[in-house]
Amino acid sequence: MENVSRHSRKWILLTLFMSGSVLLQTGWLAQAAPNGQSLEEGRTVFERYCASCHTIGGGDTAGPDLQGVAEKRDPAWLRRWLDEPDVMLAEGDPIATDLLRQYNNIPMPDQNLSAAEIDALLAYLGGEDSGAGSPAQSARDVLAGNPDSGRDLFTGADRLSNGGTACIACHDSGAVGVPGGGLLGPDLTNAVARYGGESGMAAVLGNIPFPSMMPIYQDRPLIPQEQADLTAFMQQAAAKDSPNRGLRHFALYILAFGMMDVFLVLLFVWQRRLPHHARRTLARR
Protein backbone atom coordinates (compact mmCIF):
# COMPACT_ATOMS: atom_id res chain seq x y z
CA MET A 1 0.00 0.00 0.00
CA GLU A 2 2.87 2.32 0.88
CA ASN A 3 4.53 1.61 -2.50
CA VAL A 4 1.32 2.50 -4.31
CA SER A 5 1.12 5.77 -2.36
CA ARG A 6 4.70 6.65 -3.24
CA HIS A 7 4.05 5.82 -6.90
CA SER A 8 0.99 8.07 -6.91
CA ARG A 9 2.93 10.95 -5.36
CA LYS A 10 5.61 10.63 -8.07
CA TRP A 11 2.99 10.83 -10.82
CA ILE A 12 1.36 13.85 -9.16
CA LEU A 13 4.69 15.67 -8.88
CA LEU A 14 5.57 14.81 -12.48
CA THR A 15 2.19 16.06 -13.68
CA LEU A 16 2.57 19.33 -11.75
CA PHE A 17 6.08 19.84 -13.15
CA MET A 18 4.96 19.29 -16.73
CA SER A 19 1.93 21.55 -16.27
CA GLY A 20 4.13 24.30 -14.85
CA SER A 21 6.55 24.01 -17.77
CA VAL A 22 3.70 24.32 -20.26
CA LEU A 23 2.33 27.39 -18.48
CA LEU A 24 5.75 29.05 -18.39
CA GLN A 25 6.32 28.42 -22.10
CA THR A 26 2.83 29.69 -22.94
CA GLY A 27 3.45 32.85 -20.93
CA TRP A 28 6.81 33.42 -22.66
CA LEU A 29 5.25 33.02 -26.09
CA ALA A 30 2.41 35.35 -25.13
CA GLN A 31 4.95 38.02 -24.22
CA ALA A 32 7.25 37.40 -27.17
CA ALA A 33 4.52 37.56 -29.82
CA PRO A 34 3.20 41.01 -28.89
CA ASN A 35 6.77 42.35 -28.74
CA GLY A 36 7.55 41.08 -32.22
CA GLN A 37 4.19 42.28 -33.45
CA SER A 38 4.78 45.68 -31.84
CA LEU A 39 8.14 46.04 -33.58
CA GLU A 40 6.57 45.23 -36.94
CA GLU A 41 3.71 47.65 -36.34
CA GLY A 42 6.23 50.28 -35.27
CA ARG A 43 8.19 49.79 -38.48
CA THR A 44 4.99 50.36 -40.46
CA VAL A 45 4.25 53.57 -38.53
CA PHE A 46 7.83 54.78 -39.01
CA GLU A 47 7.83 54.13 -42.75
CA ARG A 48 4.47 55.83 -43.21
CA TYR A 49 4.89 58.92 -41.04
CA CYS A 50 8.57 59.39 -40.19
CA ALA A 51 10.84 58.05 -42.96
CA SER A 52 10.28 61.07 -45.20
CA CYS A 53 12.22 63.30 -42.77
CA HIS A 54 14.22 60.88 -40.62
CA THR A 55 16.60 57.95 -40.91
CA ILE A 56 17.76 55.45 -38.30
CA GLY A 57 21.52 55.37 -38.52
CA GLY A 58 21.66 57.06 -41.91
CA GLY A 59 22.40 60.61 -40.76
CA ASP A 60 20.34 63.79 -40.60
CA THR A 61 18.11 64.81 -43.50
CA ALA A 62 15.16 67.17 -43.05
CA GLY A 63 15.06 66.04 -39.43
CA PRO A 64 17.49 64.41 -37.03
CA ASP A 65 18.78 60.84 -37.27
CA LEU A 66 16.68 58.84 -34.80
CA GLN A 67 19.37 56.30 -33.94
CA GLY A 68 19.44 56.15 -30.12
CA VAL A 69 16.60 58.65 -29.64
CA ALA A 70 14.83 56.32 -27.17
CA GLU A 71 17.89 56.54 -24.93
CA LYS A 72 18.67 60.24 -25.47
CA ARG A 73 15.21 61.60 -24.66
CA ASP A 74 13.07 61.24 -21.58
CA PRO A 75 10.32 58.66 -22.37
CA ALA A 76 7.52 60.95 -21.19
CA TRP A 77 8.86 63.87 -23.26
CA LEU A 78 9.28 61.69 -26.35
CA ARG A 79 5.78 60.26 -26.04
CA ARG A 80 4.25 63.73 -25.80
CA TRP A 81 6.41 65.01 -28.69
CA LEU A 82 5.03 62.25 -30.90
CA ASP A 83 1.49 63.02 -29.73
CA GLU A 84 1.32 66.83 -29.94
CA PRO A 85 4.45 68.50 -31.36
CA ASP A 86 2.52 71.60 -32.41
CA VAL A 87 1.32 72.20 -28.84
CA MET A 88 4.83 71.78 -27.42
CA LEU A 89 6.21 74.27 -29.94
CA ALA A 90 3.45 76.74 -29.12
CA GLU A 91 4.26 76.36 -25.42
CA GLY A 92 7.93 77.13 -26.11
CA ASP A 93 9.29 73.78 -24.93
CA PRO A 94 13.09 74.35 -24.92
CA ILE A 95 14.03 71.06 -26.59
CA ALA A 96 11.32 71.43 -29.25
CA THR A 97 12.32 75.04 -29.90
CA ASP A 98 15.98 74.09 -30.25
CA LEU A 99 15.12 71.31 -32.72
CA LEU A 100 13.06 73.77 -34.77
CA ARG A 101 15.96 76.22 -34.94
CA GLN A 102 18.50 73.49 -35.66
CA TYR A 103 16.55 72.02 -38.59
CA ASN A 104 15.81 75.09 -40.73
CA ASN A 105 12.63 76.09 -38.88
CA ILE A 106 10.74 73.12 -40.32
CA PRO A 107 8.19 72.19 -37.64
CA MET A 108 7.44 68.56 -37.03
CA PRO A 109 3.88 68.03 -38.29
CA ASP A 110 1.21 66.65 -35.99
CA GLN A 111 0.39 63.26 -37.54
CA ASN A 112 -2.59 62.56 -35.22
CA LEU A 113 -1.06 59.26 -34.14
CA SER A 114 -3.16 57.03 -31.92
CA ALA A 115 -1.88 55.84 -28.54
CA ALA A 116 -1.35 52.36 -29.99
CA GLU A 117 0.67 53.78 -32.91
CA ILE A 118 2.84 55.79 -30.51
CA ASP A 119 3.44 52.68 -28.37
CA ALA A 120 4.43 50.68 -31.45
CA LEU A 121 6.70 53.44 -32.74
CA LEU A 122 8.46 53.79 -29.38
CA ALA A 123 8.94 50.03 -29.22
CA TYR A 124 10.39 50.05 -32.73
CA LEU A 125 12.78 52.92 -31.98
CA GLY A 126 13.82 51.21 -28.75
CA GLY A 127 14.31 47.95 -30.63
CA GLU A 128 16.50 49.70 -33.19
CA ASP A 129 18.61 51.11 -30.37
CA SER A 130 19.06 47.69 -28.78
CA GLY A 131 19.66 45.90 -32.07
CA ALA A 132 16.31 44.07 -31.93
CA GLY A 133 14.92 45.88 -34.94
CA SER A 134 15.98 45.84 -38.56
CA PRO A 135 19.42 46.99 -39.78
CA ALA A 136 19.98 50.74 -39.66
CA GLN A 137 18.21 52.65 -42.39
CA SER A 138 20.38 54.91 -44.51
CA ALA A 139 19.46 57.88 -46.63
CA ARG A 140 18.00 56.67 -49.90
CA ASP A 141 19.76 56.83 -53.24
CA VAL A 142 18.61 59.62 -55.53
CA LEU A 143 18.00 59.32 -59.26
CA ALA A 144 19.37 61.92 -61.67
CA GLY A 145 16.65 64.44 -62.42
CA ASN A 146 15.85 66.69 -65.37
CA PRO A 147 15.01 70.26 -64.28
CA ASP A 148 13.06 70.99 -67.47
CA SER A 149 10.84 67.95 -66.90
CA GLY A 150 10.51 68.99 -63.27
CA ARG A 151 9.35 72.46 -64.30
CA ASP A 152 6.64 70.94 -66.53
CA LEU A 153 5.50 68.71 -63.67
CA PHE A 154 5.55 71.60 -61.20
CA THR A 155 3.47 73.89 -63.42
CA GLY A 156 1.09 71.17 -64.60
CA ALA A 157 2.22 71.32 -68.24
CA ASP A 158 2.86 67.58 -67.87
CA ARG A 159 0.50 65.49 -65.77
CA LEU A 160 1.81 63.46 -62.87
CA SER A 161 1.75 59.75 -63.64
CA ASN A 162 -0.66 58.81 -60.84
CA GLY A 163 -2.92 61.82 -61.28
CA GLY A 164 -1.76 63.96 -58.35
CA THR A 165 -2.31 67.72 -58.25
CA ALA A 166 0.41 69.89 -59.78
CA CYS A 167 2.57 71.72 -57.24
CA ILE A 168 1.74 75.17 -58.66
CA ALA A 169 -1.84 74.85 -57.43
CA CYS A 170 -0.64 75.55 -53.88
CA HIS A 171 3.04 76.55 -54.12
CA ASP A 172 5.17 79.21 -55.75
CA SER A 173 8.77 78.98 -56.95
CA GLY A 174 11.21 81.59 -58.18
CA ALA A 175 11.61 79.81 -61.51
CA VAL A 176 7.99 79.66 -62.72
CA GLY A 177 7.78 83.30 -63.80
CA VAL A 178 4.71 85.51 -63.97
CA PRO A 179 2.03 85.14 -62.70
CA GLY A 180 3.65 82.73 -60.23
CA GLY A 181 2.16 79.89 -58.25
CA GLY A 182 -0.37 79.44 -55.48
CA LEU A 183 -0.08 80.96 -52.04
CA LEU A 184 -1.83 78.25 -50.00
CA GLY A 185 1.43 76.41 -49.28
CA PRO A 186 4.99 77.65 -48.67
CA ASP A 187 7.30 78.91 -51.38
CA LEU A 188 9.43 75.97 -52.57
CA THR A 189 12.32 77.92 -54.10
CA ASN A 190 14.77 76.90 -51.36
CA ALA A 191 13.03 73.67 -50.37
CA VAL A 192 15.94 71.36 -51.29
CA ALA A 193 18.32 73.12 -48.90
CA ARG A 194 15.70 73.31 -46.16
CA TYR A 195 15.00 69.58 -46.32
CA GLY A 196 18.61 68.46 -46.12
CA GLY A 197 19.71 68.24 -49.75
CA GLU A 198 18.74 65.93 -52.59
CA SER A 199 18.27 62.80 -50.48
CA GLY A 200 16.13 64.63 -47.94
CA MET A 201 13.98 66.23 -50.64
CA ALA A 202 13.56 62.89 -52.41
CA ALA A 203 12.48 61.29 -49.13
CA VAL A 204 9.86 63.99 -48.54
CA LEU A 205 8.49 63.70 -52.08
CA GLY A 206 8.53 59.90 -51.87
CA ASN A 207 6.42 59.79 -48.71
CA ILE A 208 4.79 63.18 -48.20
CA PRO A 209 4.37 63.64 -44.43
CA PHE A 210 2.26 66.80 -44.25
CA PRO A 211 -1.32 66.23 -43.05
CA SER A 212 -2.79 68.75 -45.52
CA MET A 213 -1.13 66.98 -48.47
CA MET A 214 -1.47 63.33 -47.45
CA PRO A 215 -5.10 62.97 -48.63
CA ILE A 216 -4.08 64.33 -52.06
CA TYR A 217 -1.06 62.10 -52.68
CA GLN A 218 -1.66 59.06 -50.47
CA ASP A 219 -3.31 57.17 -53.30
CA ARG A 220 -1.52 59.13 -56.05
CA PRO A 221 2.17 59.01 -55.07
CA LEU A 222 4.93 60.54 -57.13
CA ILE A 223 7.01 57.96 -58.98
CA PRO A 224 10.80 58.03 -58.33
CA GLN A 225 11.65 59.79 -61.61
CA GLU A 226 9.11 62.51 -60.91
CA GLN A 227 10.62 62.99 -57.46
CA ALA A 228 14.08 63.36 -59.05
CA ASP A 229 12.86 65.77 -61.75
CA LEU A 230 11.03 67.99 -59.25
CA THR A 231 14.08 68.01 -56.98
CA ALA A 232 16.31 69.04 -59.90
CA PHE A 233 13.88 71.82 -60.84
CA MET A 234 13.78 73.17 -57.29
CA GLN A 235 17.58 73.10 -57.12
CA GLN A 236 17.70 75.11 -60.32
CA ALA A 237 15.06 77.50 -58.96
CA ALA A 238 17.19 78.20 -55.89
CA ALA A 239 20.23 78.94 -58.07
CA LYS A 240 18.25 81.37 -60.25
CA ASP A 241 16.22 82.97 -57.48
CA SER A 242 15.68 86.68 -58.03
CA PRO A 243 15.90 89.12 -55.09
CA ASN A 244 12.93 91.04 -56.57
CA ARG A 245 10.71 87.96 -56.77
CA GLY A 246 8.74 89.09 -53.73
CA LEU A 247 7.47 92.13 -55.66
CA ARG A 248 5.89 89.97 -58.36
CA HIS A 249 2.53 89.40 -56.69
CA PHE A 250 2.38 93.03 -55.57
CA ALA A 251 2.90 94.16 -59.17
CA LEU A 252 0.13 91.82 -60.33
CA TYR A 253 -2.28 93.24 -57.76
CA ILE A 254 -1.47 96.79 -58.91
CA LEU A 255 -2.04 95.75 -62.53
CA ALA A 256 -5.39 94.16 -61.67
CA PHE A 257 -6.61 97.23 -59.81
CA GLY A 258 -5.37 99.46 -62.64
CA MET A 259 -7.32 97.47 -65.23
CA MET A 260 -10.43 97.69 -63.03
CA ASP A 261 -10.06 101.45 -62.81
CA VAL A 262 -9.71 101.73 -66.60
CA PHE A 263 -12.84 99.61 -67.06
CA LEU A 264 -14.86 101.86 -64.71
CA VAL A 265 -13.67 105.00 -66.50
CA LEU A 266 -14.61 103.58 -69.90
CA LEU A 267 -18.02 102.52 -68.55
CA PHE A 268 -18.62 106.05 -67.23
CA VAL A 269 -17.58 107.68 -70.54
CA TRP A 270 -19.76 105.29 -72.56
CA GLN A 271 -22.81 106.09 -70.45
CA ARG A 272 -22.20 109.86 -70.80
CA ARG A 273 -22.15 109.55 -74.58
CA LEU A 274 -25.62 107.99 -74.72
CA PRO A 275 -28.61 110.27 -75.47
CA HIS A 276 -30.52 111.43 -72.40
CA HIS A 277 -33.68 109.42 -73.22
CA ALA A 278 -31.56 106.28 -73.76
CA ARG A 279 -29.96 106.72 -70.32
CA ARG A 280 -33.43 107.10 -68.75
CA THR A 281 -34.58 103.90 -70.51
CA LEU A 282 -31.53 102.01 -69.21
CA ALA A 283 -32.15 103.41 -65.71
CA ARG A 284 -35.75 102.10 -65.73
CA ARG A 285 -34.46 98.65 -66.69
SETOR-410559 format. One line per field, with one value per residue (C-alpha): chain; x, y, z; residue number from 1; residue in three letters. Coordinates in steps of 0.25 Angstrom, whole numbers. Example, Ala and Ser with C-alpha at 12.3 -4.5 7.8 and 13.67 -1.06 7.14 Angstrom:
c = (A;A)
xx = (49;55)
yy = (-18;-4)
zz = (31;29)
k = (1;2)
r = (ALA;SER)
end
This chain:
c = (A;A;A;A;A;A;A;A;A;A;A;A;A;A;A;A;A;A;A;A;A;A;A;A;A;A;A;A;A;A;A;A;A;A;A;A;A;A;A;A;A;A;A;A;A;A;A;A;A;A;A;A;A;A;A;A;A;A;A;A;A;A;A;A;A;A;A;A;A;A;A;A;A;A;A;A;A;A;A;A;A;A;A;A;A;A;A;A;A;A;A;A;A;A;A;A;A;A;A;A;A;A;A;A;A;A;A;A;A;A;A;A;A;A;A;A;A;A;A;A;A;A;A;A;A;A;A;A;A;A;A;A;A;A;A;A;A;A;A;A;A;A;A;A;A;A;A;A;A;A;A;A;A;A;A;A;A;A;A;A;A;A;A;A;A;A;A;A;A;A;A;A;A;A;A;A;A;A;A;A;A;A;A;A;A;A;A;A;A;A;A;A;A;A;A;A;A;A;A;A;A;A;A;A;A;A;A;A;A;A;A;A;A;A;A;A;A;A;A;A;A;A;A;A;A;A;A;A;A;A;A;A;A;A;A;A;A;A;A;A;A;A;A;A;A;A;A;A;A;A;A;A;A;A;A;A;A;A;A;A;A;A;A;A;A;A;A;A;A;A;A;A;A;A;A;A;A;A;A;A;A;A;A;A;A)
xx = (0;11;18;5;4;19;16;4;12;22;12;5;19;22;9;10;24;20;8;17;26;15;9;23;25;11;14;27;21;10;20;29;18;13;27;30;17;19;33;26;15;25;33;20;17;31;31;18;20;34;43;41;49;57;66;71;86;87;90;81;72;61;60;70;75;67;77;78;66;59;72;75;61;52;41;30;35;37;23;17;26;20;6;5;18;10;5;19;25;14;17;32;37;52;56;45;49;64;60;52;64;74;66;63;51;43;33;30;16;5;2;-10;-4;-13;-8;-5;3;11;14;18;27;34;36;42;51;55;57;66;74;76;79;65;60;64;78;80;73;82;78;72;79;74;72;77;67;63;60;52;43;42;37;27;22;22;14;4;9;11;2;7;7;-3;-12;-7;-9;2;10;7;-7;-3;12;21;35;45;46;32;31;19;8;15;9;-1;0;-7;6;20;29;38;49;59;52;64;73;63;60;74;79;75;73;65;56;54;50;39;34;34;26;19;17;9;-5;-11;-5;-6;-20;-16;-4;-7;-13;-6;9;20;28;43;47;36;42;56;51;44;56;65;56;55;70;71;60;69;81;73;65;63;64;52;43;35;30;24;10;10;12;1;-9;-6;-8;-22;-26;-21;-29;-42;-40;-39;-51;-59;-55;-58;-72;-74;-70;-79;-91;-89;-89;-102;-114;-122;-135;-126;-120;-134;-138;-126;-129;-143;-138)
yy = (0;9;6;10;23;27;23;32;44;43;43;55;63;59;64;77;79;77;86;97;96;97;110;116;114;119;131;134;132;141;152;150;150;164;169;164;169;183;184;181;191;201;199;201;214;219;217;223;236;238;232;244;253;244;232;222;221;228;242;255;259;269;264;258;243;235;225;225;235;225;226;241;246;245;235;244;255;247;241;255;260;249;252;267;274;286;289;287;297;307;305;309;295;297;284;286;300;296;285;295;305;294;288;300;304;292;289;274;272;267;253;250;237;228;223;209;215;223;211;203;214;215;200;200;212;205;192;199;204;191;184;176;184;183;188;203;211;220;232;227;227;238;237;248;258;267;281;284;272;276;290;284;275;286;296;285;285;270;262;254;239;235;247;256;271;280;287;301;299;302;306;317;316;326;319;319;333;342;341;331;320;318;324;313;306;311;316;304;312;308;295;285;292;293;278;274;273;264;251;259;265;252;245;256;255;240;239;253;255;267;265;275;268;253;252;257;248;236;229;237;236;242;232;232;239;250;252;253;263;272;272;276;287;293;292;300;310;313;316;325;332;347;356;364;352;356;369;360;358;372;377;367;373;387;383;377;389;398;390;391;406;407;398;407;420;414;410;424;431;421;424;439;438;432;441;446;438;425;427;428;416;408;414;408;395)
zz = (0;4;-10;-17;-9;-13;-28;-28;-21;-32;-43;-37;-36;-50;-55;-47;-53;-67;-65;-59;-71;-81;-74;-74;-88;-92;-84;-91;-104;-101;-97;-109;-119;-116;-115;-129;-134;-127;-134;-148;-145;-141;-154;-162;-154;-156;-171;-173;-164;-161;-172;-181;-171;-162;-164;-153;-154;-168;-163;-162;-174;-172;-158;-148;-149;-139;-136;-120;-119;-109;-100;-102;-99;-86;-89;-85;-93;-105;-104;-103;-115;-124;-119;-120;-125;-130;-115;-110;-120;-116;-102;-104;-100;-100;-106;-117;-120;-121;-131;-139;-140;-143;-154;-163;-156;-161;-151;-148;-153;-144;-150;-141;-137;-128;-114;-120;-132;-122;-113;-126;-131;-118;-117;-131;-128;-115;-123;-133;-121;-115;-128;-128;-140;-154;-159;-159;-170;-178;-187;-200;-213;-222;-237;-247;-250;-261;-257;-270;-268;-253;-257;-266;-255;-245;-254;-258;-273;-271;-263;-251;-255;-243;-245;-233;-233;-239;-229;-235;-230;-216;-216;-223;-228;-233;-246;-251;-255;-256;-251;-241;-233;-222;-208;-200;-197;-195;-206;-210;-216;-205;-201;-205;-196;-185;-185;-184;-199;-210;-202;-192;-203;-210;-197;-194;-208;-207;-195;-193;-178;-177;-172;-182;-194;-190;-195;-208;-211;-202;-213;-224;-220;-229;-236;-233;-246;-244;-230;-236;-247;-237;-228;-240;-243;-229;-228;-241;-236;-224;-232;-241;-230;-232;-220;-226;-227;-215;-223;-233;-227;-222;-237;-241;-231;-236;-250;-247;-239;-251;-261;-252;-251;-266;-268;-259;-266;-280;-274;-269;-282;-290;-282;-283;-298;-299;-302;-290;-293;-295;-281;-275;-282;-277;-263;-263;-267)
k = (1;2;3;4;5;6;7;8;9;10;11;12;13;14;15;16;17;18;19;20;21;22;23;24;25;26;27;28;29;30;31;32;33;34;35;36;37;38;39;40;41;42;43;44;45;46;47;48;49;50;51;52;53;54;55;56;57;58;59;60;61;62;63;64;65;66;67;68;69;70;71;72;73;74;75;76;77;78;79;80;81;82;83;84;85;86;87;88;89;90;91;92;93;94;95;96;97;98;99;100;101;102;103;104;105;106;107;108;109;110;111;112;113;114;115;116;117;118;119;120;121;122;123;124;125;126;127;128;129;130;131;132;133;134;135;136;137;138;139;140;141;142;143;144;145;146;147;148;149;150;151;152;153;154;155;156;157;158;159;160;161;162;163;164;165;166;167;168;169;170;171;172;173;174;175;176;177;178;179;180;181;182;183;184;185;186;187;188;189;190;191;192;193;194;195;196;197;198;199;200;201;202;203;204;205;206;207;208;209;210;211;212;213;214;215;216;217;218;219;220;221;222;223;224;225;226;227;228;229;230;231;232;233;234;235;236;237;238;239;240;241;242;243;244;245;246;247;248;249;250;251;252;253;254;255;256;257;258;259;260;261;262;263;264;265;266;267;268;269;270;271;272;273;274;275;276;277;278;279;280;281;282;283;284;285)
r = (MET;GLU;ASN;VAL;SER;ARG;HIS;SER;ARG;LYS;TRP;ILE;LEU;LEU;THR;LEU;PHE;MET;SER;GLY;SER;VAL;LEU;LEU;GLN;THR;GLY;TRP;LEU;ALA;GLN;ALA;ALA;PRO;ASN;GLY;GLN;SER;LEU;GLU;GLU;GLY;ARG;THR;VAL;PHE;GLU;ARG;TYR;CYS;ALA;SER;CYS;HIS;THR;ILE;GLY;GLY;GLY;ASP;THR;ALA;GLY;PRO;ASP;LEU;GLN;GLY;VAL;ALA;GLU;LYS;ARG;ASP;PRO;ALA;TRP;LEU;ARG;ARG;TRP;LEU;ASP;GLU;PRO;ASP;VAL;MET;LEU;ALA;GLU;GLY;ASP;PRO;ILE;ALA;THR;ASP;LEU;LEU;ARG;GLN;TYR;ASN;ASN;ILE;PRO;MET;PRO;ASP;GLN;ASN;LEU;SER;ALA;ALA;GLU;ILE;ASP;ALA;LEU;LEU;ALA;TYR;LEU;GLY;GLY;GLU;ASP;SER;GLY;ALA;GLY;SER;PRO;ALA;GLN;SER;ALA;ARG;ASP;VAL;LEU;ALA;GLY;ASN;PRO;ASP;SER;GLY;ARG;ASP;LEU;PHE;THR;GLY;ALA;ASP;ARG;LEU;SER;ASN;GLY;GLY;THR;ALA;CYS;ILE;ALA;CYS;HIS;ASP;SER;GLY;ALA;VAL;GLY;VAL;PRO;GLY;GLY;GLY;LEU;LEU;GLY;PRO;ASP;LEU;THR;ASN;ALA;VAL;ALA;ARG;TYR;GLY;GLY;GLU;SER;GLY;MET;ALA;ALA;VAL;LEU;GLY;ASN;ILE;PRO;PHE;PRO;SER;MET;MET;PRO;ILE;TYR;GLN;ASP;ARG;PRO;LEU;ILE;PRO;GLN;GLU;GLN;ALA;ASP;LEU;THR;ALA;PHE;MET;GLN;GLN;ALA;ALA;ALA;LYS;ASP;SER;PRO;ASN;ARG;GLY;LEU;ARG;HIS;PHE;ALA;LEU;TYR;ILE;LEU;ALA;PHE;GLY;MET;MET;ASP;VAL;PHE;LEU;VAL;LEU;LEU;PHE;VAL;TRP;GLN;ARG;ARG;LEU;PRO;HIS;HIS;ALA;ARG;ARG;THR;LEU;ALA;ARG;ARG)
end
